[in-house]
Amino acid sequence: MNTTYIQRCMCPIPVSSEYRLDETSDSMVKVTISDGTTQLTTDMMKTIMHFFRPLVSTRTRLRRSWVDSKDANEYPTHVPSLYIRDDVTEEQRASILFMFYPFALSDQLARDLASERLIGETIEQVLGRQSEFWTYLTSTGVPTISRDCIPLAVILRGDAHMQADDMITMRKRLTRALHGTLTLLVMQHYDNQLWDLDRELAKADARIQVDEKFYVFSVVYSSRMFMVDINFPVLERDKSTKQYKWRFVNAEVMSKVWGQPPVHLHDRVDIFQALLFIEQHTYLLSRQLRLREEYVDPACVVELPYTGAGASF
C-alpha cells in the first residue's frame, strides 16, 4: 500500500436516476427556485456530478464515467453506494454540494475561508452527523471516546504548520483511540476461528488470514493537508519473548498536501472520493460485526495490552 492507494481504487459509483442528467442531452439542467428546495438541491447535484464525470475519469485509470447507471448488484461491495442505499440521509447525499458548489468569487475571499472548515463540514455530512461509528478527536489531552460510539473511523483536525514529528504524535493518538475497536476485531477473529480467548498462540495461528475487511480508518486534516491511514491487527512473533502476540499496525493509504488555501479542485475530488470510500467501508464493517443489530458497550470489551502504533507497510 502507498499514499495513492485510495485514488487508484477510484471506480465508477452507482447513482440512482434522480441524480443523473440525461446522457443523450447536451443541455445542462435548468434550476429554478420554483422547483422547491428539494428539487433545487437535486438539480444542483445532477449538474455537479455531470461536470465531474470526465474530470474523475481523466485523473484515474477509469477512462470512463465516474457516475454509472448499472445495477448495484454488478459492483464489488467496496464500491461506494451512498447514492443508491435507502439508509442514508438527504444531508449525506447532498454533501457533494458543500465540497464543490460554494466556489468563492475571488482568490482573496477563497483564502479567507478556512479550508479545514470546508473539509470538516463535508466529513460530518458524508459520514453522518448522528452516526455512532465515527468520532472526532481533540489534538490535546487524553483521547476519549463516547460510551455510545464504536469508532470505525476517527478524525482529527491538525494544525496547518504541523511538522513530521507532530504527525508521528498524531498517529499514535489516533491508534490509541482505536485500540478498543481493534481489540474487538481480534475478538471477532477468535470467534470466527472458534478459539478460546486464553488460547496459546502459535506459528500456525499466524498463518491464518484475518478477514480482509478487518481494518478501520484514521484521518488527519488541516487547511493544507488531508491524510488517511488504515489500522489493523497483526499476529506476529515477538523477538524478545519468542511468543506470538497481537500488534496493531497503521499504514498510510492517502496523503494530500497543497500550498496556500483554498483546496484545489482536483484535491477536492480525491478527498470526496476518499470520504465515500470510508463511509462505504464503515457501513460494511458495522453490518459484518452486527453492530447495527446489537449494541456493544466499548467499555465491556476486554482490551489487549496497548503496544502503540506499528510501522506502515
C-alpha positions in Angstrom: 0.0 0.0 0.0 1.1 3.6 -0.6 -0.2 7.2 -0.5 -2.1 6.8 -3.8 -4.0 3.6 -2.8 -7.4 5.3 -2.4 -7.0 7.3 -5.6 -6.1 4.1 -7.5 -9.2 2.4 -6.1 -11.4 5.1 -7.5 -14.0 3.5 -9.7 -17.5 4.2 -11.2 -20.1 4.5 -8.5 -23.8 3.7 -8.9 -26.1 6.7 -8.8 -29.9 6.5 -9.0 -31.5 8.1 -12.0 -32.8 11.1 -10.0 -29.2 12.3 -9.6 -28.2 11.8 -13.3 -28.6 14.1 -16.2 -30.0 12.7 -19.4 -26.9 11.3 -21.1 -28.4 11.9 -24.5 -28.8 15.6 -23.9 -26.1 18.2 -24.3 -28.0 20.8 -22.3 -27.4 21.3 -18.6 -30.3 21.2 -16.2 -32.2 24.4 -15.6 -32.5 25.1 -11.9 -35.3 27.4 -10.7 -36.4 28.3 -7.2 -40.0 27.4 -8.1 -39.0 23.8 -8.2 -38.8 23.8 -4.4 -35.8 23.3 -2.1 -35.6 19.6 -2.6 -35.7 19.8 -6.4 -33.2 22.6 -6.4 -30.8 20.6 -4.3 -31.3 17.5 -6.5 -30.8 19.5 -9.7 -27.6 21.1 -8.4 -26.3 17.6 -7.5 -27.1 16.4 -11.0 -25.1 19.3 -12.5 -22.1 18.8 -10.3 -22.0 15.0 -11.0 -22.3 15.6 -14.7 -19.4 18.1 -14.6 -17.1 15.8 -12.6 -17.6 12.7 -14.7 -14.9 13.5 -17.2 -12.6 15.1 -14.6 -12.5 12.0 -12.4 -12.1 9.7 -15.4 -9.0 11.5 -16.7 -7.4 11.6 -13.2 -7.7 7.8 -12.7 -7.4 4.6 -14.7 -11.1 4.5 -15.3 -11.1 6.1 -18.7 -14.9 6.0 -18.3 -17.6 7.7 -16.4 -17.4 8.2 -12.6 -21.2 8.2 -12.3 -22.7 5.0 -13.6 -26.2 3.6 -14.1 -25.6 -0.1 -13.8 -27.5 -2.2 -11.3 -25.9 -2.0 -7.8 -25.5 -5.8 -7.8 -23.0 -5.5 -10.6 -20.5 -3.7 -8.4 -17.9 -5.1 -5.9 -19.1 -4.5 -2.3 -16.3 -1.9 -1.6 -17.7 0.5 -4.3 -19.4 3.5 -2.6 -23.2 3.0 -2.6 -24.2 6.3 -0.8 -26.3 7.4 -3.7 -28.4 4.2 -4.0 -28.8 3.0 -0.4 -32.0 3.5 1.4 -30.5 4.0 4.9 -28.6 7.3 4.2 -30.0 10.8 4.8 -30.6 13.5 2.3 -27.8 15.5 4.0 -25.3 12.7 3.4 -26.2 12.7 -0.3 -26.1 16.5 -0.6 -22.6 16.6 0.9 -21.2 16.8 -2.6 -22.7 20.4 -2.8 -20.7 21.6 0.2 -17.5 20.3 -1.2 -17.9 21.5 -4.8 -20.6 24.1 -5.2 -19.6 27.1 -3.0 -16.7 28.4 -5.0 -15.6 31.9 -3.9 -15.8 34.8 -6.3 -12.2 35.8 -5.7 -8.9 34.2 -4.7 -8.6 36.5 -1.7 -12.1 35.5 -0.4 -11.2 31.9 -1.0 -8.1 32.1 1.1 -10.1 33.8 3.9 -12.5 30.9 4.0 -10.7 28.2 6.1 -10.1 25.0 4.1 -10.4 22.9 7.2 -13.9 24.1 7.7 -14.8 23.0 4.2 -13.3 19.6 4.8 -14.7 19.2 8.3 -18.2 20.0 7.3 -18.0 17.6 4.4 -16.7 14.8 6.7 -19.7 15.3 9.0 -22.2 15.3 6.2 -20.8 12.2 4.3 -20.3 10.1 7.4 -23.5 11.2 9.1 -23.8 13.6 12.0 -25.8 11.1 14.1 -23.7 8.0 13.3 -22.2 6.1 16.2 -19.4 4.6 14.1 -17.1 7.6 13.8 -15.9 10.4 16.0 -13.7 13.5 16.2 -10.7 13.6 18.5 -9.1 16.7 20.0 -5.4 17.3 19.3 -4.5 17.6 23.1 -5.4 15.7 26.3 -6.2 12.1 26.8 -8.1 10.6 23.8 -11.7 9.9 24.9 -14.5 8.1 23.1 -18.2 8.5 24.0 -19.6 5.3 25.5 -22.3 5.1 22.8 -19.6 5.2 20.0 -17.8 2.2 18.5 -15.4 4.1 16.2 -14.7 2.5 12.9 -13.1 5.9 11.8 -11.6 8.6 13.9 -11.0 12.1 12.6 -8.5 14.7 13.9 -8.2 18.3 12.8 -4.5 19.2 12.9 -2.6 22.4 12.6 -1.6 23.8 9.2 2.1 24.1 10.3 2.5 20.5 11.6 5.9 19.0 11.2 7.0 15.4 10.7 7.3 14.8 14.5 3.8 16.2 15.0 2.4 13.6 12.6 4.1 10.8 14.5 2.4 12.0 17.7 -1.0 12.4 15.9 -0.7 8.8 14.5 -0.1 7.4 18.0 -3.0 9.4 19.3 -5.4 8.1 16.6 -4.2 4.5 17.0 -4.7 4.7 20.8 -8.2 5.9 20.3 -8.9 2.9 18.0 -7.5 0.4 20.5 -10.9 -0.8 21.7 -12.2 -1.2 18.2 -9.1 -3.1 17.0 -9.4 -5.4 20.1 -13.0 -6.0 19.0 -11.8 -7.1 15.6 -9.3 -9.5 17.2 -12.1 -11.0 19.3 -14.2 -11.4 16.2 -11.3 -13.2 14.6 -11.1 -15.6 17.6 -14.9 -16.2 17.3 -14.6 -16.9 13.6 -11.9 -19.5 14.3 -13.7 -20.9 17.3 -10.7 -20.1 19.5 -10.8 -19.6 23.3 -9.7 -16.1 24.4 -6.9 -17.7 26.5 -5.5 -19.6 23.6 -1.7 -20.0 23.5 -0.9 -18.7 20.0 1.5 -20.4 17.7 3.1 -20.1 14.3 0.2 -21.9 12.6 -2.3 -19.4 14.0 -0.3 -16.5 12.5 -0.7 -18.1 9.1 -4.5 -17.8 9.3 -5.5 -14.7 7.4 -7.5 -12.1 9.3 -10.7 -11.1 7.5 -9.8 -8.6 4.7 -12.4 -6.1 6.0 -11.0 -6.0 9.5 -9.4 -2.6 9.3 -10.5 0.9 10.5 -9.7 4.4 9.3 -7.9 7.4 10.9 -7.9 10.8 9.2 -5.9 13.9 10.0 -6.6 17.1 8.1 -5.8 20.8 8.2 -6.1 23.8 5.8 -3.1 22.5 3.8 -3.3 18.6 4.1 -5.5 15.6 4.2 -4.1 12.2 5.3 -5.8 8.8 5.7 -4.4 5.7 7.4 -5.8 2.3 7.9 -5.4 0.5 11.2 -5.5 -3.3 11.6 -4.4 -6.1 13.9 -1.4 -8.4 13.0 -0.4 -11.6 14.8 3.4 -12.0 14.8 6.3 -13.4 16.9 7.8 -11.1 19.5 11.5 -11.2 19.1 12.2 -10.7 22.8 9.8 -13.1 24.3 9.7 -15.6 21.3 5.9 -15.7 21.8 3.2 -14.8 19.2 1.4 -11.6 20.1 -1.1 -9.2 18.5 0.2 -5.9 17.3 -1.9 -3.0 16.0 -0.4 -1.5 12.8 -1.3 1.7 10.9 -0.5 2.2 7.2 -0.8 5.4 5.2 -3.1 5.0 2.2 -3.6 8.6 1.2 -1.7 11.8 1.6 -2.7 15.1 0.0 -0.7 18.3 0.6 -1.3 21.6 -1.1 0.2 25.1 -0.7 -1.9 28.1 0.3 -5.7 27.7 0.7 -8.2 27.2 -0.9 -8.2 23.4 -1.7 -7.6 22.9 -5.4 -10.4 21.4 -7.4 -8.6 18.1 -8.2 -7.8 17.7 -4.5 -11.4 18.1 -3.6 -12.3 15.3 -6.0 -9.7 13.0 -4.3 -10.9 14.0 -0.8 -14.6 13.4 -1.6 -13.8 10.1 -3.1 -11.8 9.1 0.0 -14.7 10.0 2.2 -17.2 8.0 0.1 -14.7 5.0 0.4 -14.5 5.4 4.2 -18.3 5.7 4.5 -18.8 2.5 2.5 -16.3 0.5 4.5 -17.8 1.7 7.8 -21.2 0.7 6.6 -20.0 -2.8 5.5 -17.9 -3.5 8.6 -20.7 -2.4 11.0 -23.0 -4.8 9.3 -20.5 -7.6 9.3 -19.8 -7.1 13.0 -23.6 -6.8 13.6 -23.1 -3.5 15.3 -26.3 -2.1 13.8 -28.3 -5.0 15.2 -27.0 -5.1 18.8 -25.2 -2.5 20.9 -21.7 -3.4 22.1 -20.6 -1.3 25.0 -16.9 -0.4 24.2 -16.2 -0.4 28.0 -17.1 -4.1 28.1 -14.5 -5.1 25.6 -11.6 -7.0 27.2 -8.7 -5.0 25.7 -5.4 -6.4 24.7 -2.3 -4.7 26.1 -1.5 -1.5 24.2 1.8 -1.6 22.3 1.4 1.6 20.3 1.2 2.2 16.6 3.1 -0.1 14.3 5.0 0.8 11.2 3.4 1.3 7.9 3.9 -1.3 5.2 
